[in-house]
Amino acid sequence: MKFWITGVASPRGSARTAAQMEAAGWDGLLVVDSQNLSGDPYVALAMAASATSRLGLGTGVTNCVTRNAAATACAIASVDRVSGGRAVLGIGRGDSALAHLGRAPARPAVFERYLRQLQTYLRGEAVPFDDIDIPENVAPPLSGLELADAPPASRIDWIGAGRGPKVQVEAAASGPTVIAIAARQAERVMFALGADEERIAWGIETARKARRDAGLDPDGISFGTYLNVGCSPDIEVARDLVKGGLTTFARFSVMHGKTSGPVSERNRAVLHELRNAYDMKAHTRGDSAQAGVLTPEFIDRFAVTGTPDQCIARLKRLAALGLDRVAITGALRGVSETDAAKSRALLEQEVLPAVRASGT
């Protein structure tokens, strides 16, 4: 199991951060794509590539609305070239990036169509013009210009089929519909289901069933998960560190008012209270109103919290489910920076080496 860490897309700080993460032994760095809250992810990843030689680099995550599929494919393929083949494209239906444009996440059918287009571009193949959803009142058809000649379809010529390994796509998913889409269209499903083993096992089986139903090999896909992790000898400190990020990820399982995946009645009630309390202006903050609704039981089930030994044991159990990647989000805004630094040091110096040494 590979360990990636998530971060902001800082135009000036990404190179320094990436170099630090590589030196600390992380396998990869994912940066957010939220244009009103953070810098451009592809600029940040290119800067990170220039400062590293081994670290994997990707979006965690972009979305299918704010960029045309051709633009997204071009951007991540550029990062892949600059980094010598270290890029991955993490994508979802959108959250804060769309909220700050006054929109909710994209509809599932739009997401699947976008993924098909994205994969076609990344293979160096052509997308028919008729499949590109640009309203005519925004830009009319090219045929109206009466050119002597024009491209017959949309293709990223410089990528080209057979010019090297295709950039892998990993789709973030929490509900059964989007898990099924990710299973059909991506190389990896990245679950946003928390650290609950029962929920992740459910997600894996949902994805495999979707592939079987589509006539695809159920074992022909990889699985990973986003995890909120707080490591400290003081459990209250560990819980406080993960609250902000956990509100963001847990909300995905109840975003539209119906909970997804197996969950106890008590935790179901917490999820609905979280949804009702969520303030996007305090997105990811550990001192937000939404963070205040999380109970200790909920935090310990949906996040990885506790001493190094407790975190090691939890991560080993998750690896045994068949996950090949975890993307760890530690402390975000609104918490003690000193406690956050201590938690990450424990992860880097004790937890990750122990899990790797076990062969999981």
Phi, psi and omega in degrees: 000131181265147183247115176250157179236145181261153179201176178277160180268075182277117181300325183264331187262351188294323180296314179296316180298315181298318179298320178295318181293321178296316180295330181278354175099008177290151180275334182195165180232128174249136178241148183286158172237094180215092196300335180271349184243343187213168177286180181288128185294326184284327171296314180298318181292323177295320177296320179296321179298324183290342184253004184223167178230343185237330190298129172292151186223134181196175176268140181218070002225163168274187182218175187261017184241314190284348176223140170299148182302324178295320180293319179295314179299317180297318183294312183288328176294327176294316177298321180297318179294315182297324185269358182074037175089026184257007188267148168228155180248106175268133186215148175218192182275353178103144176220264183295328179301321179276325180302324180277007168245009179076026184231153173272173178303153182298153177292146183306320181297323177294319179299315182293319178299318179297316179299320178298315179297314181302313180295324178298313178300316184291338174278356182082018182258177188257140174259126179300143178303324182295341181270358182263119188268078172247115183303140182295333179284350174267311179212114182290166180302147180299331183302336180292344179278346179054051178288158176294326177202159182198162177300138180279343182200177184262120181216144174267095190301323186285342174289302174067132177295138176079011181265018180137172180300141179287143174297130179283146178249130174237127186255129178282137185207148177225325180264163185298324181295313182285327174301317180296319178298313180299320181295327181279327194247346185245168174275336180217138170265124176254107184284143170242064186244008184084192182259011181287118183299322180296320181291319179291321176299321176298316180298318180297315180293323177299318180293315181296320177297319179300321179290319177299316181296332180269004181076023180253159179293119181296340179263005184270031180213153179258161181229139174219179180208151171271131182231138169265123187232128174232118185246120181195148173292345177256111185298327179293322176296315180301317180295317180298324183295326186266350189304313185297310179293325182294324177301320181295311184286320181295325180300331179300332183277000179215015189306320184259016173097352179237129182285147179244144179081164180295136181201142179291162180297320179296317179286332174298319178297321178297318179300316180292323176294321177299313180301316183290334183266354192293126178246109182297337178289343177247030181307127177074001184278134178284345179254023182276166177298321181294326178295331182290344181273349183285128178272158176305318179299316180297313182300314183292337179272322185268347177234168174260113184226152174129198180288167176307316180298320179294319178294320179299312181298320181293316181293325177296320179294322178292320178299325182294343178286344181112013178283136177252358179206137168237138175252109188266127172251120178268220181287140177247223185277153173084020177228172180293122178293328178294314178295323179296317179295321179294320179297314181294324178297320177296320177299312185288324187267334184237311190287302184298316177301322181291320179293318178296319182296335181283349179083010179275000000 
